[in-house]
Amino acid sequence: MQLKDLEFKQQLTRFIEFRGIDIMLYLKNGTVLELDKNRQLEGDMVVQRNRDGSENAVHLDDIVKADFFAA
């Protein structure tokens, strides 16, 4: 299912808030990023905070596809 940018952002926001959903992001550069439960959407950036205090941030424009799995 192809979604327009605003629809994609709204759907991703909804799923990011559900902690029982695992999210896999597929990026334009071929990287696959698995988001753990410590994630949030800040503006147009998906931010994941790691246990060691570091952060990974991905801009929405860099995401090609997202898969959602019930944990």
N, CA, C and O atoms as CSV, one atom per row, in Angstrom:
chain,resi,resn,atom,element,x,y,z
A,1,MET,N,N,0.847,-1.176,0.000
A,1,MET,CA,C,0.000,0.000,0.000
A,1,MET,C,C,0.894,1.241,0.000
A,1,MET,O,O,1.709,1.413,0.906
A,2,GLN,N,N,0.753,2.076,-0.973
A,2,GLN,CA,C,1.501,3.328,-1.078
A,2,GLN,C,C,0.744,4.435,-0.351
A,2,GLN,O,O,-0.460,4.603,-0.547
A,3,LEU,N,N,1.435,5.171,0.470
A,3,LEU,CA,C,0.813,6.270,1.191
A,3,LEU,C,C,1.497,7.580,0.814
A,3,LEU,O,O,2.694,7.612,0.528
A,4,LYS,N,N,0.731,8.640,0.819
A,4,LYS,CA,C,1.312,9.949,0.590
A,4,LYS,C,C,2.094,10.349,1.830
A,4,LYS,O,O,1.907,9.766,2.898
A,5,ASP,N,N,2.970,11.339,1.697
A,5,ASP,CA,C,3.867,11.734,2.775
A,5,ASP,C,C,3.139,12.016,4.089
A,5,ASP,O,O,3.546,11.509,5.134
A,6,LEU,N,N,2.088,12.802,4.057
A,6,LEU,CA,C,1.378,13.146,5.278
A,6,LEU,C,C,0.705,11.922,5.885
A,6,LEU,O,O,0.722,11.742,7.103
A,7,GLU,N,N,0.117,11.086,5.046
A,7,GLU,CA,C,-0.520,9.860,5.531
A,7,GLU,C,C,0.512,8.926,6.151
A,7,GLU,O,O,0.258,8.318,7.191
A,8,PHE,N,N,1.679,8.812,5.513
A,8,PHE,CA,C,2.745,7.964,6.042
A,8,PHE,C,C,3.194,8.467,7.410
A,8,PHE,O,O,3.363,7.680,8.341
A,9,LYS,N,N,3.386,9.779,7.527
A,9,LYS,CA,C,3.818,10.355,8.798
A,9,LYS,C,C,2.777,10.110,9.886
A,9,LYS,O,O,3.136,9.781,11.017
A,10,GLN,N,N,1.502,10.263,9.566
A,10,GLN,CA,C,0.446,10.039,10.551
A,10,GLN,C,C,0.405,8.575,10.994
A,10,GLN,O,O,0.265,8.284,12.182
A,11,GLN,N,N,0.526,7.668,10.042
A,11,GLN,CA,C,0.490,6.250,10.380
A,11,GLN,C,C,1.730,5.864,11.187
A,11,GLN,O,O,1.618,5.128,12.167
A,12,LEU,N,N,2.893,6.341,10.797
A,12,LEU,CA,C,4.117,6.041,11.525
A,12,LEU,C,C,4.052,6.596,12.940
A,12,LEU,O,O,4.484,5.930,13.881
A,13,THR,N,N,3.523,7.794,13.107
A,13,THR,CA,C,3.362,8.388,14.431
A,13,THR,C,C,2.499,7.502,15.316
A,13,THR,O,O,2.827,7.268,16.479
A,14,ARG,N,N,1.416,7.020,14.774
A,14,ARG,CA,C,0.512,6.149,15.523
A,14,ARG,C,C,1.218,4.879,15.993
A,14,ARG,O,O,1.083,4.478,17.149
A,15,PHE,N,N,1.974,4.247,15.090
A,15,PHE,CA,C,2.639,2.997,15.438
A,15,PHE,C,C,3.835,3.217,16.363
A,15,PHE,O,O,4.135,2.349,17.183
A,16,ILE,N,N,4.513,4.338,16.257
A,16,ILE,CA,C,5.626,4.636,17.155
A,16,ILE,C,C,5.135,4.734,18.591
A,16,ILE,O,O,5.841,4.333,19.516
A,17,GLU,N,N,3.943,5.258,18.785
A,17,GLU,CA,C,3.394,5.409,20.133
A,17,GLU,C,C,3.006,4.075,20.766
A,17,GLU,O,O,2.990,3.972,21.992
A,18,PHE,N,N,2.694,3.050,19.971
A,18,PHE,CA,C,2.352,1.734,20.496
A,18,PHE,C,C,3.638,0.980,20.815
A,18,PHE,O,O,4.392,0.631,19.907
A,19,ARG,N,N,3.891,0.728,22.083
A,19,ARG,CA,C,5.133,0.066,22.483
A,19,ARG,C,C,5.122,-1.431,22.163
A,19,ARG,O,O,6.180,-2.060,22.166
A,20,GLY,N,N,3.966,-2.008,21.892
A,20,GLY,CA,C,3.885,-3.430,21.577
A,20,GLY,C,C,4.110,-3.750,20.114
A,20,GLY,O,O,3.949,-4.899,19.702
A,21,ILE,N,N,4.477,-2.761,19.325
A,21,ILE,CA,C,4.705,-2.938,17.892
A,21,ILE,C,C,6.201,-2.808,17.606
A,21,ILE,O,O,6.832,-1.828,18.002
A,22,ASP,N,N,6.763,-3.800,16.917
A,22,ASP,CA,C,8.142,-3.697,16.440
A,22,ASP,C,C,8.118,-3.049,15.064
A,22,ASP,O,O,7.235,-3.334,14.255
A,23,ILE,N,N,9.081,-2.182,14.796
A,23,ILE,CA,C,9.121,-1.437,13.534
A,23,ILE,C,C,10.462,-1.659,12.853
A,23,ILE,O,O,11.518,-1.498,13.465
A,24,MET,N,N,10.407,-2.029,11.586
A,24,MET,CA,C,11.594,-2.137,10.744
A,24,MET,C,C,11.503,-1.030,9.698
A,24,MET,O,O,10.509,-0.934,8.980
A,25,LEU,N,N,12.538,-0.192,9.610
A,25,LEU,CA,C,12.591,0.870,8.612
A,25,LEU,C,C,13.599,0.499,7.541
A,25,LEU,O,O,14.717,0.084,7.848
A,26,TYR,N,N,13.206,0.647,6.292
A,26,TYR,CA,C,14.075,0.386,5.147
A,26,TYR,C,C,14.426,1.741,4.537
A,26,TYR,O,O,13.545,2.485,4.105
A,27,LEU,N,N,15.715,2.051,4.506
A,27,LEU,CA,C,16.167,3.366,4.072
A,27,LEU,C,C,16.625,3.362,2.626
A,27,LEU,O,O,16.907,2.307,2.057
A,28,LYS,N,N,16.699,4.545,2.037
A,28,LYS,CA,C,17.101,4.698,0.636
A,28,LYS,C,C,18.495,4.153,0.363
A,28,LYS,O,O,18.766,3.671,-0.737
A,29,ASN,N,N,19.394,4.225,1.364
A,29,ASN,CA,C,20.762,3.764,1.161
A,29,ASN,C,C,20.912,2.248,1.338
A,29,ASN,O,O,22.027,1.729,1.283
A,30,GLY,N,N,19.794,1.535,1.550
A,30,GLY,CA,C,19.822,0.087,1.674
A,30,GLY,C,C,19.905,-0.411,3.109
A,30,GLY,O,O,19.829,-1.617,3.347
A,31,THR,N,N,20.058,0.478,4.050
A,31,THR,CA,C,20.141,0.108,5.451
A,31,THR,C,C,18.770,-0.294,5.980
A,31,THR,O,O,17.756,0.302,5.618
A,32,VAL,N,N,18.750,-1.305,6.837
A,32,VAL,CA,C,17.530,-1.708,7.526
A,32,VAL,C,C,17.734,-1.393,9.002
A,32,VAL,O,O,18.713,-1.832,9.606
A,33,LEU,N,N,16.817,-0.642,9.575
A,33,LEU,CA,C,16.928,-0.210,10.962
A,33,LEU,C,C,15.753,-0.773,11.753
A,33,LEU,O,O,14.593,-0.526,11.422
A,34,GLU,N,N,16.064,-1.530,12.800
A,34,GLU,CA,C,15.025,-2.061,13.678
A,34,GLU,C,C,14.912,-1.126,14.875
A,34,GLU,O,O,15.883,-0.910,15.601
A,35,LEU,N,N,13.730,-0.578,15.069
A,35,LEU,CA,C,13.515,0.349,16.177
A,35,LEU,C,C,13.099,-0.423,17.419
A,35,LEU,O,O,12.196,-1.259,17.369
A,36,ASP,N,N,13.763,-0.137,18.533
A,36,ASP,CA,C,13.342,-0.755,19.784
A,36,ASP,C,C,12.239,0.092,20.409
A,36,ASP,O,O,11.707,0.997,19.766
A,37,LYS,N,N,11.905,-0.192,21.624
A,37,LYS,CA,C,10.765,0.482,22.266
A,37,LYS,C,C,11.040,1.934,22.631
A,37,LYS,O,O,10.094,2.692,22.845
A,38,ASN,N,N,12.294,2.343,22.710
A,38,ASN,CA,C,12.654,3.700,23.110
A,38,ASN,C,C,12.814,4.568,21.859
A,38,ASN,O,O,13.927,4.890,21.444
A,39,ARG,N,N,11.698,4.931,21.283
A,39,ARG,CA,C,11.690,5.667,20.006
A,39,ARG,C,C,10.624,6.754,20.066
A,39,ARG,O,O,9.674,6.673,20.844
A,40,GLN,N,N,10.801,7.763,19.236
A,40,GLN,CA,C,9.782,8.810,19.127
A,40,GLN,C,C,9.976,9.564,17.825
A,40,GLN,O,O,11.013,9.464,17.169
A,41,LEU,N,N,8.956,10.316,17.474
A,41,LEU,CA,C,8.994,11.142,16.276
A,41,LEU,C,C,9.142,12.590,16.719
A,41,LEU,O,O,8.301,13.110,17.453
A,42,GLU,N,N,10.208,13.238,16.273
A,42,GLU,CA,C,10.455,14.646,16.583
A,42,GLU,C,C,10.461,15.415,15.269
A,42,GLU,O,O,11.438,15.383,14.521
A,43,GLY,N,N,9.367,16.101,15.001
A,43,GLY,CA,C,9.240,16.792,13.718
A,43,GLY,C,C,9.191,15.777,12.601
A,43,GLY,O,O,8.298,14.930,12.569
A,44,ASP,N,N,10.144,15.850,11.679
A,44,ASP,CA,C,10.236,14.892,10.570
A,44,ASP,C,C,11.359,13.891,10.778
A,44,ASP,O,O,11.840,13.287,9.819
A,45,MET,N,N,11.781,13.710,12.027
A,45,MET,CA,C,12.870,12.790,12.359
A,45,MET,C,C,12.360,11.690,13.282
A,45,MET,O,O,11.680,11.962,14.272
A,46,VAL,N,N,12.697,10.444,12.948
A,46,VAL,CA,C,12.455,9.320,13.844
A,46,VAL,C,C,13.720,9.186,14.686
A,46,VAL,O,O,14.812,8.998,14.149
A,47,VAL,N,N,13.572,9.283,16.005
A,47,VAL,CA,C,14.715,9.258,16.913
A,47,VAL,C,C,14.622,8.019,17.794
A,47,VAL,O,O,13.588,7.742,18.403
A,48,GLN,N,N,15.726,7.284,17.847
A,48,GLN,CA,C,15.828,6.112,18.706
A,48,GLN,C,C,16.955,6.378,19.696
A,48,GLN,O,O,18.083,6.673,19.301
A,49,ARG,N,N,16.644,6.273,20.983
A,49,ARG,CA,C,17.646,6.465,22.021
A,49,ARG,C,C,18.128,5.103,22.496
A,49,ARG,O,O,17.336,4.247,22.888
A,50,ASN,N,N,19.445,4.922,22.452
A,50,ASN,CA,C,20.048,3.643,22.825
A,50,ASN,C,C,20.376,3.615,24.314
A,50,ASN,O,O,20.413,4.654,24.973
A,51,ARG,N,N,20.609,2.434,24.826
A,51,ARG,CA,C,20.901,2.262,26.256
A,51,ARG,C,C,22.181,2.967,26.677
A,51,ARG,O,O,22.304,3.387,27.827
A,52,ASP,N,N,23.130,3.101,25.767
A,52,ASP,CA,C,24.391,3.755,26.116
A,52,ASP,C,C,24.301,5.282,26.053
A,52,ASP,O,O,25.305,5.972,26.233
A,53,GLY,N,N,23.100,5.809,25.799
A,53,GLY,CA,C,22.896,7.254,25.768
A,53,GLY,C,C,23.012,7.878,24.387
A,53,GLY,O,O,22.715,9.060,24.215
A,54,SER,N,N,23.440,7.098,23.400
A,54,SER,CA,C,23.544,7.633,22.043
A,54,SER,C,C,22.177,7.645,21.375
A,54,SER,O,O,21.234,7.005,21.842
A,55,GLU,N,N,22.086,8.375,20.286
A,55,GLU,CA,C,20.838,8.489,19.529
A,55,GLU,C,C,21.078,8.162,18.070
A,55,GLU,O,O,22.136,8.467,17.519
A,56,ASN,N,N,20.090,7.539,17.448
A,56,ASN,CA,C,20.043,7.368,15.999
A,56,ASN,C,C,18.857,8.175,15.517
A,56,ASN,O,O,17.768,8.082,16.084
A,57,ALA,N,N,19.056,8.961,14.480
A,57,ALA,CA,C,17.965,9.764,13.933
A,57,ALA,C,C,17.901,9.555,12.423
A,57,ALA,O,O,18.922,9.538,11.736
A,58,VAL,N,N,16.672,9.397,11.925
A,58,VAL,CA,C,16.449,9.189,10.498
A,58,VAL,C,C,15.357,10.153,10.049
A,58,VAL,O,O,14.296,10.239,10.667
A,59,HIS,N,N,15.627,10.871,8.971
A,59,HIS,CA,C,14.632,11.788,8.412
A,59,HIS,C,C,13.591,10.974,7.648
A,59,HIS,O,O,13.922,9.969,7.018
A,60,LEU,N,N,12.345,11.407,7.706
A,60,LEU,CA,C,11.261,10.691,7.023
A,60,LEU,C,C,11.509,10.541,5.528
A,60,LEU,O,O,11.099,9.545,4.932
A,61,ASP,N,N,12.173,11.513,4.915
A,61,ASP,CA,C,12.451,11.452,3.477
A,61,ASP,C,C,13.406,10.318,3.114
A,61,ASP,O,O,13.454,9.895,1.959
A,62,ASP,N,N,14.178,9.816,4.103
A,62,ASP,CA,C,15.133,8.737,3.851
A,62,ASP,C,C,14.509,7.355,3.951
A,62,ASP,O,O,15.154,6.361,3.619
A,63,ILE,N,N,13.254,7.278,4.406
A,63,ILE,CA,C,12.588,5.996,4.589
A,63,ILE,C,C,11.853,5.597,3.306
A,63,ILE,O,O,11.038,6.354,2.778
A,64,VAL,N,N,12.159,4.399,2.823
A,64,VAL,CA,C,11.505,3.869,1.630
A,64,VAL,C,C,10.277,3.063,2.018
A,64,VAL,O,O,9.239,3.128,1.359
A,65,LYS,N,N,10.412,2.297,3.106
A,65,LYS,CA,C,9.347,1.379,3.508
A,65,LYS,C,C,9.453,1.136,5.003
A,65,LYS,O,O,10.542,1.205,5.572
A,66,ALA,N,N,8.322,0.851,5.639
A,66,ALA,CA,C,8.303,0.481,7.049
A,66,ALA,C,C,7.425,-0.761,7.211
A,66,ALA,O,O,6.332,-0.837,6.651
A,67,ASP,N,N,7.910,-1.719,7.976
A,67,ASP,CA,C,7.126,-2.897,8.321
A,67,ASP,C,C,6.828,-2.853,9.806
A,67,ASP,O,O,7.672,-2.454,10.608
A,68,PHE,N,N,5.624,-3.266,10.166
A,68,PHE,CA,C,5.175,-3.255,11.549
A,68,PHE,C,C,4.814,-4.682,11.956
A,68,PHE,O,O,4.118,-5.391,11.229
A,69,PHE,N,N,5.300,-5.093,13.134
A,69,PHE,CA,C,5.054,-6.440,13.616
A,69,PHE,C,C,4.531,-6.382,15.041
A,69,PHE,O,O,5.041,-5.620,15.862
A,70,ALA,N,N,3.522,-7.180,15.335
A,70,ALA,CA,C,3.033,-7.283,16.708
A,70,ALA,C,C,4.058,-8.072,17.521
A,70,ALA,O,O,4.498,-9.149,17.119
A,71,ALA,N,N,4.422,-7.516,18.661
A,71,ALA,CA,C,5.441,-8.176,19.501
A,71,ALA,C,C,4.799,-9.148,20.453
A,71,ALA,O,O,5.495,-9.795,21.236
